[in-house]
Amino acid sequence: MSDAAEKLRKSATARWLWRRQARHGEPHADHLTRRYRREGNVNLIELRLNSLAQLFNTLDPSPFHEKDLDLAADDYIVGSVRELPLQTPLKLVVYLPREHLAQSPETELVRSIHNYFSYRMEVAQRDLRFQLRIGRISAIIGTLFLALCIGLRQVFFNEAATTLQRVLAEGLLISGWVAMWRPLQIFLYDWWPLKHRCDVYAKLAAMPVEVRPNEPNGATAIQA
């Protein structure tokens, strides 16, 4: 098995383990909110860990409050927020063994998580701005090309036009509208998934985060 295939397999397995072992509630409920425990009107996204190494990318040399989240943790948290309506009140609850709580102050952990998603929000916002800029440029180019094609079509298409001239005229018209496909795709379909991603990361960057002790009788923790 190639290195790329092996990494893909491990990533998929890790994501499956996070969703199977970190999530509480019914595995497939009628309503999405039933998949998550509730405290009052707040749905909980719960992570049970053996250590903080499971939450952060251990290869990231950045200071603790600037570290990237582990890929599986990021996938689980973001996926949980995406499958619920954005207006749903949420709280991220991280369970750690008691011996790890003293080593990692809660304020630092909360700051790290918020910093990470704030950075992801900024990246998503840049992607959205870039996509809209590409759309505007594509719209200008497409409109000019369409106008050129329509102008050339008038040259070929007249009552005395031969069959070949008529084919060329229709081909120019079709080519002109095909050139408008890209800007139409951006402004009709491509921008709103990026906008939704920005909204998701904005919510995560401000979402309450709480650290609690992982009690022995709790759900099985994910093995590091």
N, C-alpha and C positions, 0 to 999 in steps of 0.2 A: 504494500500500500504506500502511495506517495506521501511526502510530508504534508502537502496541502490537503489531501483527502483525510489524513489522520487528524490534522487540526480541525477540519470541518466536523469529523465524527465526534471528537472530544467536546467541541463547542456545543453541538446538538445534544449530546448526552448531558452536559452540565446544565443546559437550559431546562432539559426535561426533569433533572433532579431538583432544580430550584422550584419548578412549578409543582412537582409532586410532593416534596417534603416540606417546603416553606409555606405553602398555602393551606389555610384551614377552611372548613366549611364543606358544602356539598360539592362533589366533583363536577356535576353538570346540573345546575339548578335551572328552573324556569326563568328566573330573573337574575341578571348578572350580579346585582348587589348581594345576592344570597351566597355567593362564593366567598365573601369576606365577612369576618366577624365585625360586629358593630358595637360601638360604645356611644350611647345616645344616638345622635343622628350622623355620627362620623363612621365611615367605613375604614377598617384597618388593613393596611398592607403590611404583613408580618414576615420578618426574616429571623429564623433561628440559626445561630451560628455557633461553631465551636471556638472560633477566634476571629479577630478582625482581618486576618490574612484572607479569609474567604470573601470579604466585602471589597477590599481594595486590590488594585493591580500591584502585586509584590515586585514587579520589575520596574515600576515607576520610581525613579530616584528623587522625585520632588518631595518637598516638606510635607508632613502629614496632612495639613489643611489644604494642600493643593494636589493631592494624589487623585489619579483616575480610579473610578470604580472598576471592579472586576467585570468582564464582559457578561458573564451569566447573571450577576447581580443587576447590572444595568438593564439587561434584557427583561428580567422579571419585573423590576420596578416600573420601567417605562411601559411594558406590555399591560401591566395591571391598571395603570392610569388611562391608557388608550381605550381599554375595553369598557370603561365606565364613562358616562356623560361628564363633560368637563366641570359642570357646576356641582357635581357630587362632592360633598366634604370628605376629605381623606386625611389620614395620618399614617406616616411610616413608623412602624414600631420594630426596633432591632433588639433581639434577645441575645444576650451574651452570658457566658458563665460568670459567676460572681467574682472569681479571681481576676477576670479581665476588666471588670468595670473600674477598678481602682487604677489600672494601668492606662486607661484611655478615658480621660474626662469627657462627659457627655457633651459639653459645649464645643469641644474640639471636633468630636465626631459629627455633630449637627452642622458645624461650620464647614467641614470637609464636604459633606453631602450637598449642601446648598451651593458651595463654590463650584462643585463639579457640574451641577445642573445649570447654574448660571452661565458657565462657560459654554455648555452645550446649547443653551438658548441663544447666546451671541453668535455661535457658529451657524445655527439654523436661520437666524435673522439675516446673516450675511448671504447665505445660500438663497434665501427668498429674494433679497434685493438684487442679487446677481441674476436670478432667473427672470425677474421682471424687467431688468435692463436688457437682457438678451431678447425678451419678448418685444420690447419697444423697438430695438434695432432691427429685429426680424420683420416687424410690421412695416417699418419704413422701407426696407429693401423689397419686401414682398409687394407693397403697394406700388412702388416705382416700377418694378418688373411687370406687374399686372397692367399698369398703364401703358408701358412699352409694347406689351403683347397685344393689347387692344388696338393701339395705334397701327402696329404692323399688320394686324388682321384686316384693318380697313383697306390696306394697300392690296392685299391678295383677294379679299372677298368682295366681289361685285357681280353684277348680273352677267357679265361676259366672262367670268372666271371659269377656268377649266377645272376638271375633276381634281387634278393635282393641286391646283391653287386652293380649292375649297378644303381639301384635306389639310394643307399647310395652315390655312386660316383657323380651322377648328383646333388643330394641334397647338397653335399659339395661344388660343383662348384657354384650353385645358392647362397648358403649362403655366399660364399666368395665375390661375386659381390654385394650382398645386403649390406654387411658391407661397401662397397665403396659408398653407396647411400648418406650418410650424408656429407662427405667431398665434393662430387660432387655437392650436393645441395648448400653448402656454397659458393663454388668458382664459380659456374655457375649462381646462382640466388640470394642468401641471402645478399651478400656483397654490391651490387650496390645500393639498396635502402638506406642502411646506409650511403654510400658515398654521395648520393644525399642529404640526410638530413644534412650531414656536410656542403655541399656546400650552402644549403639554409640558415643555421644558420650563416655561414661565411658572406653571402651577407647581412643578416639582421644586423649583428654586425657592419657592415660598411655603411649601407644604410643611406642616408641623412634623418634627421628628422627635421620637422619644426612645430612650434606651432603657431596657428593663432586664432584670436578672432572668436567666434561663433556668427555670425550675426543673428539678429532676423528673417530675411527672408531666412535663410538657411534651410537645410533639418531638419526634425524633429529629435531632439536629443533623445537618448535612455534614458528612465527613470530609475533612480537608484532604 
